Amino acid sequence: MAGHFKDNQADLEPGDEPIEASYARDFYSWLMEQARHLREGRFDALDRDNLAEESESLGREQFNKLVSALRVLMLHMLKCDHQPSLRSRSWVLSIEEQRLEIADVLADNPGLKPRIGEAIARAYRRARIGAAKETGLEETAFAATCPYSFDDMMSRIFSR
């Protein structure tokens, strides 16, 4: 669950089940109950604060999914660029796989497009550390800020 637990018994009508479907004690049942209230138009019965928090959390998850795919993509690009003699089929296929993941996340969440620059910056910090760890090179061997444009990340050809 996204945030603080709050024992909230919304104004339930008699016969609403499950009766103990509070946010803190049974998240799944709470979700099902909230979905039912929405579908039935029972807006007065909604746990608005926790629903809003969970909705925001879902948005953050999508952003983090984008960051994660960018991190893996850049990690392999850095390895390919800094150790071209070790470039493997696995690295190239990982690049292709992450490009598809990024494209899918952005297709499903077009509202993330304005945040691509922020996602790249966040992902690169970890990709740089990961590349240093996996290559054995010093972290300073890699640029302090991302050397790749989004277009380069999504389209540059890497031979196997």
C-alpha distance (Angstrom), angle and dihedral (degrees) to the residues before:
residue distance angle dihedral
M1 . . .
A2 3.74 . .
G3 3.72 104.4 .
H4 3.74 148.7 -22.5
F5 3.75 119.0 0.8
K6 3.72 114.5 -120.3
D7 3.77 124.6 -175.9
N8 3.75 100.5 -132.5
Q9 3.76 124.6 169.0
A10 3.79 101.3 -172.7
D11 3.78 115.9 -148.9
L12 3.77 95.0 -78.2
E13 3.74 122.5 -171.4
P14 3.81 119.1 -129.3
G15 3.78 110.5 -82.4
D16 3.81 95.1 29.5
E17 3.77 108.2 139.3
P18 2.88 139.7 -122.1
I19 3.79 91.9 35.3
E20 3.82 94.1 -168.7
A21 3.80 95.0 47.9
S22 3.76 96.0 130.4
Y23 3.77 121.9 156.8
A24 3.80 94.5 -115.6
R25 3.78 100.3 43.9
D26 3.82 105.0 38.3
F27 3.77 114.3 13.8
Y28 3.81 95.6 178.0
S29 3.80 94.1 52.1
W30 3.79 90.2 43.9
L31 3.82 89.7 54.4
M32 3.80 92.6 48.4
E33 3.79 90.4 48.2
Q34 3.80 92.4 49.8
A35 3.81 91.1 48.6
R36 3.79 90.1 51.3
H37 3.81 91.4 50.2
L38 3.81 90.1 50.7
R39 3.80 93.7 49.1
E40 3.80 91.2 47.8
G41 3.81 92.5 47.9
R42 3.82 91.7 -118.7
F43 3.79 93.7 145.2
D44 3.79 92.8 158.1
A45 3.82 89.2 63.6
L46 3.81 94.6 53.8
D47 3.79 122.1 112.6
R48 3.80 90.4 -131.6
D49 3.81 99.4 179.4
N50 3.79 94.9 51.5
L51 3.80 92.8 40.5
A52 3.80 89.9 53.9
E53 3.79 91.0 48.1
E54 3.80 92.2 49.7
S55 3.82 91.5 47.3
E56 3.80 90.6 53.1
S57 3.78 89.3 47.3
L58 3.80 90.6 54.9
G59 3.79 89.2 53.1
R60 3.80 91.1 51.2
E61 3.81 89.4 50.1
Q62 3.80 90.6 56.7
F63 3.81 91.4 49.2
N64 3.81 90.1 48.4
K65 3.81 90.1 49.6
L66 3.81 88.4 55.9
V67 3.82 91.6 47.5
S68 3.79 91.1 49.6
A69 3.80 94.1 51.8
L70 3.82 91.1 46.4
R71 3.81 90.3 50.1
V72 3.79 93.4 53.9
L73 3.81 91.4 44.1
M74 3.81 92.9 51.5
L75 3.79 92.5 43.2
H76 3.80 90.2 59.5
M77 3.79 93.2 41.5
L78 3.81 90.0 53.2
K79 3.79 91.1 48.7
C80 3.81 91.1 49.1
D81 3.80 92.2 48.3
H82 3.81 96.4 45.1
Q83 3.79 99.2 38.2
P84 3.82 105.2 27.9
S85 3.81 92.4 159.2
L86 3.82 88.8 61.3
R87 3.80 94.9 47.5
S88 3.76 107.9 135.7
R89 3.75 138.3 -166.8
S90 3.81 86.8 -113.7
W91 3.81 92.7 57.9
V92 3.80 92.4 48.5
L93 3.80 92.5 47.1
S94 3.79 89.9 48.7
I95 3.81 89.1 54.0
E96 3.80 90.2 51.2
E97 3.81 92.2 46.6
Q98 3.81 93.8 50.3
R99 3.80 91.3 48.1
L100 3.79 88.8 56.6
E101 3.82 90.7 47.3
I102 3.82 91.5 50.6
A103 3.80 91.6 47.7
D104 3.81 90.7 49.6
V105 3.81 93.9 48.2
L106 3.81 91.0 49.7
A107 3.82 92.6 45.2
D108 3.80 90.0 51.8
N109 3.81 93.0 42.2
P110 3.83 110.4 31.3
G111 3.82 88.8 166.9
L112 3.82 87.4 73.6
K113 3.82 93.1 65.0
P114 3.82 93.8 88.4
R115 3.82 88.2 53.9
I116 3.83 96.9 53.8
G117 3.82 92.2 104.2
E118 3.80 91.3 52.3
A119 3.81 90.9 46.6
I120 3.81 91.6 50.2
A121 3.81 92.5 50.4
R122 3.79 91.9 48.4
A123 3.82 93.2 45.8
Y124 3.79 95.2 45.6
R125 3.80 93.7 59.9
R126 3.79 89.9 61.7
A127 3.82 95.2 36.7
R128 3.80 89.4 56.2
I129 3.81 92.6 51.8
G130 3.81 91.1 44.6
A131 3.79 91.9 50.0
A132 3.81 91.1 51.2
K133 3.80 90.1 49.1
E134 3.81 95.0 47.3
T135 3.81 98.1 41.3
G136 3.79 98.4 39.7
L137 3.81 89.1 -128.8
E138 3.78 121.6 131.8
E139 3.79 115.0 -94.3
T140 3.80 87.7 -119.7
A141 3.82 88.9 64.9
F142 3.80 86.0 75.0
A143 3.79 123.9 67.7
A144 3.80 114.6 -95.1
T145 3.81 90.5 -128.8
C146 3.77 128.5 35.2
P147 3.80 110.7 -75.1
Y148 3.80 93.5 -163.3
S149 3.77 130.8 84.7
F150 3.77 116.9 -140.9
D151 3.81 90.1 -111.7
D152 3.81 90.4 52.4
M153 3.80 90.9 49.6
M154 3.77 92.1 50.9
S155 3.79 100.5 42.2
R156 3.81 114.1 21.8
I157 3.78 111.7 120.6
F158 3.79 119.0 -124.8
S159 3.78 117.2 -169.9
R160 3.76 119.6 -143.0
